[in-house]
Amino acid sequence: MENDRLRNRADDLLYELVYQTGGTYIADLRFTKKEQALKLLSRKKEVYIQQYGEAAFQEVNAYVQGAVKI
């Protein structure tokens, strides 16, 4: 149950970043919109952590940096 909740929060944050960067696909966050996504994650870190949780933020940040697959 907790893993499902984390997955949902991470997914919500991914979709928020896609929307905020003007991308079309989640993969855009790693490739065509990577710099923009990383800047948003850095600039809005506290907001995203409060809204989506620390674990979801860390997972999404690692994904955008290319360290993990989601």
Summary of the structure (lengths in Angstrom):
residues: 70
radius of gyration: 10.9
end to end distance: 17.8
largest distance: 33.4
contacts: 188
relative contact order: 0.19
helix: 77%
strand: 0%
